[in-house]
């Protein structure tokens, strides 16, 4: 931190005093340490007007204090005024010592405004300032993660391999995982494999390189080569003493993934158990084991793993999805909804979570949640008919046929929605189930025009139900291959 005073500060009392004086327009003296505490508190609480008042008062009390300009940069970044944050931050940096807080903010700002060359310059300054390998690896990893987030894969890879040269054994596994992630994101599997193999020629006993190579082969579905790399890693692990638990855990994780790819359920389960032995609090491992216990129906184990994951894995979307599904199956819909709603911020899980929110709200008869979920669906999926098809299927299978029909008709009226053949077949099927035959007949004909082969889905769905003669004639035309646009 940058203030001069080191005394402890009662933040609550300090905040009450500041706000009282602020309301009266009579702000008085505050030490630099007190102002720092206030600024940090207001930024964390996202009370940006109050944070700005702290800045302005600090500027008045200490006009030459470099920290004031730095705060302006931090506040601008929080409010997504990135160019202003960059200008203010680089100006203040000229008077500030380079530490972790300063480094992180500078890197984030540079990347936010697309100044990648400046970010690389700051990394060079860090390497010059700190000769220790541990700090150099940390700084490189932080920059590389930011570059990967912005899809600057090639540059991220070069930064990571540079860090690899000075990494300690405890840091190697994290770097390897990031490297594999980078090559996967760029779909440059062969390039990644060559890079790992090149380094193995010079260091054939470095276990993380073999594990990285094995993971890349698994990503490429090259299972025979992955097994060979795992065998070499296992040989080295068994011959060395004092090997990092992270290496053992990664070996068994990769072994489990290999078995899962081949349908070896029991062998995969045993491998995950071994991985847990070396990393008992790793949420990814616990999550995988929870999947197996779900399949086994072991309620005691399920409860135990959910309790563990509550403590260690709630930051992972897949964990929250597992826990939400668990409560959904137990018909504890209020709990399930809490977790599904937390998944709406995840692009990967959003569609699935919304589908489950619809079901939970239908089970509860919660019309308010249904309306909110529908607004969210329109906002994010108005141009994704395949997603609406999945939601409708889930509603149909859960027995909500009337709602599913109204739901799909709402979708078909949206401006950006272009119905697919599946949507038309679903509308026809649901219309028959709800005895709204006239509208369903039109949709059936439109579905046949777009993809006649999918009519099997419709026929399965209406098996055993009464079909008016108009439907029969239309289907007979299709069966005789007489159905065409002409």
JOMO-V884746 format. One record per run of one state. SS is the DSSP state (helix for helix, strand for strand, loop for the rest). FROM is the first residue (numbers start at 0). TO is the last residue. If there is no record, write none. Layout:
SS;FROM;TO
SS;FROM;TO
//
This chain:
loop;0;9
helix;10;23
loop;24;30
helix;31;43
loop;44;46
helix;47;60
loop;61;64
helix;65;77
loop;78;80
helix;81;92
loop;93;98
helix;99;111
loop;112;114
helix;115;128
loop;129;131
helix;132;148
loop;149;151
helix;152;163
loop;164;167
helix;168;184
loop;185;187
helix;188;201
loop;202;205
helix;206;218
loop;219;221
helix;222;238
loop;239;243
helix;244;260
loop;261;263
helix;264;277
loop;278;281
helix;282;295
loop;296;297
helix;298;311
loop;312;315
helix;316;328
loop;329;331
helix;332;344
loop;345;348
helix;349;363
loop;364;365
helix;366;380
loop;381;383
helix;384;396
loop;397;399
helix;400;411
loop;412;419
helix;420;432
loop;433;435
helix;436;460
loop;461;467
helix;468;478
loop;479;485
//
